[in-house]
């Protein structure tokens, strides 16, 4: 068997794309988020809420049309809050979360936000790897944002 010349090797095609969510993604967003809500990692949200707030979400969609991950970005003046960040169990550890985080940080820059907050019940390792640092709920956090009690609050200074 002949070994192909490097120019003949095909480059792998992407297995998913990051894109803004659409209203018709609401059912898949709810289904993707449900296991995390049941475990206590996320707040339970009805499918119609995902439809109403679809413009806040970024999703990772597989070439088969399945949603592999999502994150919401809600703005509060010059600050933003990442929420409902989740990656399907079978896609965890494959870079989906990192791609979502990079897309969310890019969106925050395009929106000219100065700070991006999040709250997590977990270790927050992905957030920390992307420049988030521990924060306190104080005058700099968005008013009207109410993270779950006991959550770890993190901040990323966008500019």
N, C-alpha and C positions, 0 to 999 in steps of 0.2 A: 504494500500500500504506500503510495507516495505521500509525502508530507507536504501540505499546501504551503505555498509561498506566502509570507506575511501579507502581501497585498491581496491575496485570495481569501484570507480569513474574514468572515463577516463580523461586524461589530454587533453586539447584542442590542436589540431594540428595547426601548423603555417598556416596562410592564405596567406602568400607570402614569397618569398625568395629574398635576395639581391644577385645580380650576376653581372659580367662584361657584358656590352652591346656587341651585335654582329652586324655585318653589316646589317643583315636582320631585325634588330630592327628599322632601320632608319625611316620607315613610322610611326610606333607607337611613336617613340621619337618626330617626328615632330607634330603628332596629339596631344600628351600629352602637348607639349610646346605651341601650337598655341593659346589657350585661354590666356595664360600669355603674349605672344607677343602682342596680340590684346589689352590687357589692359595696355600695356606699361611697365609691370614688367620685361619682357625679351626682348632681341633683336630677331627680326625675323630671322630665319635661314632656308634655304631650306633643304629638306629631304636628298639630296645628301651630304650635309655637315655632317649630322649625320652619314651617311654611311662611309664617309671618315675618320671621327674622332671617330668612335665607340669605339676604344680601350681606349679613354679617359673617357668613361662614365661608371658609375655604375647605375643599374636599380633595382627597386623593381618590381618583377613580381608576379602577383596573381597566385593561383593554376589553374585558368582558362586560364592562358596565357596572360592576359592583363597587360600592364605596368601601375603601380600605381604611380611611381615616378622615377626621374632621376637626376643625377648631373654629370657634367663634371669636370675633374681635369687635367689641362694643366700644364706641368712643364716648368720652366724657370731656368735652372741651379739648385741651391739648394732651390729655392722657387717654390711654386705651386700656382695656382689660381683655386678656385672652381667657376664654371660658370653653367648657365642654370639649376639651382636647382629648381625643381618644383615637386609638389605632386598633383595628380588628386583631384579635388574638393571633390569628395565623400569619399576620404581617408584622407583628412586633419583632424588633431586632433586625429588620431588613432595610432600615433607612427611611421608612415612611414618615415616622415622627420627625426626623431631622428635616426632611423635605417640607413638611407642613410648617415647622418652626421657621425655616428660612423664608418661606412664602409669607408667613404672618409678619415677620420682621420687615420684609420688603414692603408689605402693604402699610405697615405703621409709618415707614419713611415716606411713602407716597402721600399719606394722609397728614404729613408734617407733625406727627405726634412727638412730644418731648419725652414721654415715659410710657412704658407698657407694663402693666401689673398683671399678676395672676395669683391664684390661690390653689394650693394642692394639698390633698390628704396624703399623698405619697412622698417619696424622697425628693422629688423635684429634680432628679439628676439631669434629665434632658434640658430643662430650663437653665440649670446651672452651667451646663456645657455650652450653652448659647449666650452666656453673658448676664444672666439674671443673678441678682444678689438678694439676700434676705432683706425684708423691709418690715416696717411697723405700720399699723393703721394709724395715720396721723393726718395732719392738714394737707399733706402732699398727695394722699390717696384720693381717688375720685369720690366726690360726695354722691350718694345714691348707690354706691357699690357696696354690697353686703356679702362678703365671703362667709362660707360656712364656718361656724364656731369650731375652733381647734385646727383650722387649716393653716398651712404655712404660706405666708404672703411673701411674694418675690417681686422684684422690679428690674426692668431693663431700661437704661437711659438711652433713648433712641438717637438723640443728637446732642 
